[in-house]
Amino acid sequence: MIESKADLKRYLEQDRIALYKTRKKPRIAGDEIWQYEILLRKTEYYMNCKKSPLGKLVAVWLHFRLRKKGRKLCGFHIPPNAFEEGLSIAHWGPIVVHPTARIGKNCRIHQCVTIGATNGQNEAAHIGDNCFIGPCSSIIGKIKIGNDIAIGANSVVTKSFEDDGITIAGTPAKKISDNNSHSNLAKALNLD
């Protein structure tokens, strides 16, 4: 969670690295996902750190802009403070994350992913560090996913997988190998 200006800078830098970006700032056209992630991090900073009336007003305005930009990117609905540093959104396309979901550092997430709650519960998954979430995956319910886990495309995860460094896939998801997620993440990230 971003709790200071230094945290904001670190998050922005780790997100840039996770997105495989070599330049320091996004281009006006072509870097829309990176622009979205920057706006997400600034929204988190103002929501968490700026408690003055003006700071709260700026946070509301940034949150409004974030939602608007998310709609332009074909349906990103990612609440502030859900992802730790190193977020990498791979493609445009719908991504829905429940407000109670918590995802660790260095997560690469693809299009058409849902991380949500179910059966009247108001709690969603807690996912560890260095995870890869393949396209069209659904992670549903109050479950825990360990560190260094790769979730295959079109998977439906409805139970916890707390072992680290495995690959899960299928409907319903099950362990399919002992391969971790590192080959799917940016090599420049600190994956320790």
C-alpha positions as a printed NumPy array, in Angstrom:
array([[  0.   ,   0.   ,   0.   ],
       [  1.282,   3.454,  -0.885],
       [  1.815,   5.421,   2.329],
       [  4.348,   8.082,   1.277],
       [  5.78 ,   9.941,  -1.703],
       [  8.752,   7.516,  -1.671],
       [  6.328,   4.58 ,  -1.89 ],
       [  4.603,   6.229,  -4.857],
       [  7.923,   6.624,  -6.693],
       [  8.895,   3.009,  -5.98 ],
       [  5.517,   1.691,  -7.17 ],
       [  5.657,   3.748, -10.362],
       [  9.182,   2.501, -11.108],
       [  8.36 ,  -1.153, -10.413],
       [  5.214,  -0.908, -12.56 ],
       [  7.306,   0.571, -15.405],
       [  9.782,  -2.31 , -15.176],
       [  6.973,  -4.891, -14.995],
       [  5.466,  -3.454, -18.172],
       [  8.834,  -3.862, -19.984],
       [  9.066,  -0.095, -20.556],
       [ 12.517,   1.399, -21.123],
       [ 11.52 ,   5.043, -21.41 ],
       [ 10.841,   7.143, -18.313],
       [  7.422,   8.495, -19.329],
       [  4.552,   7.066, -21.383],
       [  3.914,   8.226, -24.927],
       [  0.687,  10.126, -25.614],
       [ -0.516,   7.319, -27.897],
       [  0.399,   3.676, -27.53 ],
       [  1.037,   3.577, -23.784],
       [ -2.572,   3.756, -22.56 ],
       [ -2.219,   0.851, -20.126],
       [  0.876,   2.442, -18.58 ],
       [ -1.026,   5.743, -18.31 ],
       [ -3.838,   3.868, -16.549],
       [ -1.429,   2.316, -14.056],
       [  0.142,   5.717, -13.298],
       [ -3.314,   7.158, -12.674],
       [ -4.143,   4.177, -10.422],
       [ -1.009,   4.781,  -8.333],
       [ -1.631,   8.531,  -8.046],
       [ -5.21 ,   7.816,  -6.959],
       [ -3.901,   5.437,  -4.279],
       [ -1.383,   8.044,  -3.106],
       [ -4.001,  10.754,  -2.697],
       [ -6.528,   8.405,  -1.085],
       [ -3.993,   7.08 ,   1.446],
       [ -1.776,  10.087,   2.137],
       [ -3.632,  13.327,   1.529],
       [ -6.221,  13.711,   4.3  ],
       [ -6.836,  17.468,   3.949],
       [-10.114,  18.605,   2.35 ],
       [ -8.24 ,  19.563,  -0.825],
       [ -6.4  ,  16.221,  -0.865],
       [ -9.681,  14.342,  -0.502],
       [-11.18 ,  16.361,  -3.339],
       [ -8.195,  15.576,  -5.577],
       [ -8.538,  11.869,  -4.647],
       [-12.199,  11.863,  -5.712],
       [-11.341,  13.623,  -8.987],
       [ -8.498,  11.148,  -9.707],
       [-10.768,   8.194,  -8.902],
       [-13.357,   9.542, -11.347],
       [-10.662,   9.878, -14.052],
       [ -9.425,   6.354, -13.28 ],
       [-12.885,   4.868, -13.788],
       [-13.352,   6.821, -17.028],
       [ -9.976,   5.694, -18.396],
       [-10.751,   2.108, -17.356],
       [-13.915,   2.155, -19.443],
       [-11.943,   3.425, -22.449],
       [ -9.583,   0.465, -22.105],
       [-12.488,  -1.945, -22.678],
       [-13.518,  -2.405, -19.08 ],
       [-10.709,  -2.192, -16.525],
       [-12.34 ,  -2.147, -13.093],
       [ -9.445,  -2.227, -10.64 ],
       [-10.028,  -0.642,  -7.235],
       [ -7.256,   1.357,  -5.574],
       [ -5.01 ,  -0.536,  -3.131],
       [ -5.737,  -3.99 ,  -4.58 ],
       [ -2.316,  -4.568,  -6.202],
       [  1.125,  -4.099,  -4.692],
       [  4.036,  -2.741,  -6.743],
       [  5.08 ,  -4.334, -10.018],
       [  1.631,  -4.557, -11.614],
       [  1.707,  -5.512, -15.298],
       [ -1.563,  -5.417, -17.221],
       [ -0.772,  -7.336, -20.392],
       [ -3.561,  -6.255, -22.772],
       [ -6.667,  -4.158, -23.192],
       [ -9.844,  -5.979, -22.282],
       [-12.143,  -6.425, -19.337],
       [-10.52 ,  -6.954, -15.955],
       [-12.76 ,  -6.965, -12.879],
       [-11.242,  -6.993,  -9.391],
       [-13.351,  -7.02 ,  -6.224],
       [-12.517,  -4.19 ,  -3.769],
       [-11.505,  -6.683,  -1.039],
       [ -9.068,  -8.608,  -3.254],
       [ -5.405,  -8.255,  -2.324],
       [ -2.692,  -9.127,  -4.806],
       [  1.024,  -9.112,  -3.954],
       [  4.057,  -7.7  ,  -5.738],
       [  4.905,  -8.351,  -9.38 ],
       [  1.587,  -9.615, -10.717],
       [  1.072,  -9.97 , -14.474],
       [ -2.623, -10.05 , -15.304],
       [ -4.222, -10.624, -18.702],
       [ -7.523,  -9.623, -20.293],
       [-10.92 , -11.032, -19.307],
       [ -9.832, -11.858, -15.743],
       [-12.256, -11.735, -12.82 ],
       [-11.154, -11.755,  -9.188],
       [-14.382, -11.699,  -7.226],
       [-16.478, -12.775,  -4.26 ],
       [-19.291, -15.327,  -4.322],
       [-22.318, -16.726,  -2.481],
       [-23.148, -13.531,  -0.665],
       [-19.657, -13.234,   0.832],
       [-18.014,  -9.874,   0.669],
       [-14.43 , -11.129,   0.564],
       [-12.326, -12.024,  -2.449],
       [ -9.021, -13.791,  -2.981],
       [ -5.666, -12.939,  -1.474],
       [ -2.956, -13.684,  -4.013],
       [  0.763, -13.809,  -3.187],
       [  3.794, -12.217,  -4.827],
       [  5.153, -12.921,  -8.316],
       [  1.96 , -14.378,  -9.759],
       [  0.902, -14.732, -13.367],
       [ -2.832, -14.749, -14.156],
       [ -3.597, -16.031, -17.658],
       [ -6.312, -14.728, -19.998],
       [ -9.972, -15.371, -19.196],
       [ -9.273, -16.759, -15.715],
       [-11.731, -16.446, -12.846],
       [-10.579, -16.459,  -9.238],
       [-13.684, -16.583,  -7.116],
       [-14.301, -16.527,  -3.38 ],
       [-12.402, -16.032,  -0.138],
       [ -9.382, -18.125,  -1.101],
       [ -5.598, -17.852,  -0.846],
       [ -3.136, -18.27 ,  -3.675],
       [  0.548, -18.679,  -2.747],
       [  3.646, -16.931,  -4.106],
       [  5.227, -17.581,  -7.517],
       [  2.099, -19.256,  -8.907],
       [  1.119, -19.291, -12.579],
       [ -2.602, -19.571, -13.329],
       [ -3.307, -20.927, -16.803],
       [ -5.68 , -19.413, -19.352],
       [ -9.412, -20.076, -18.914],
       [ -8.948, -21.406, -15.38 ],
       [-11.653, -21.266, -12.73 ],
       [-10.053, -21.11 ,  -9.294],
       [-12.513, -21.652,  -6.435],
       [-10.258, -23.192,  -3.776],
       [ -7.003, -22.184,  -2.121],
       [ -3.585, -23.159,  -3.48 ],
       [ -1.08 , -22.185,  -0.804],
       [  1.918, -24.135,  -2.143],
       [  4.467, -21.755,  -3.656],
       [  5.994, -22.072,  -7.107],
       [  3.409, -24.166,  -8.933],
       [  1.238, -23.899, -12.024],
       [ -2.505, -24.378, -11.75 ],
       [ -5.042, -24.601, -14.56 ],
       [ -8.376, -26.05 , -15.555],
       [-12.045, -25.872, -14.671],
       [-12.007, -26.311, -11.748],
       [ -8.33 , -25.455, -11.308],
       [ -5.871, -28.052, -10.11 ],
       [ -2.095, -28.277,  -9.848],
       [ -0.623, -29.279, -13.196],
       [  3.12 , -28.751, -12.654],
       [  5.87 , -27.604, -10.321],
       [  6.864, -24.768, -12.674],
       [  6.721, -21.318, -11.088],
       [  5.597, -18.056, -12.673],
       [  9.015, -16.42 , -13.162],
       [  9.313, -17.135, -16.89 ],
       [  6.123, -15.081, -17.402],
       [  7.351, -11.994, -15.514],
       [  9.815,  -9.245, -16.44 ],
       [ 13.376, -10.413, -15.829],
       [ 14.377,  -7.014, -14.41 ],
       [ 11.987,  -7.343, -11.452],
       [ 13.383,  -8.358,  -8.093],
       [ 11.545, -11.679,  -7.653],
       [ 12.956, -12.535,  -4.223]])
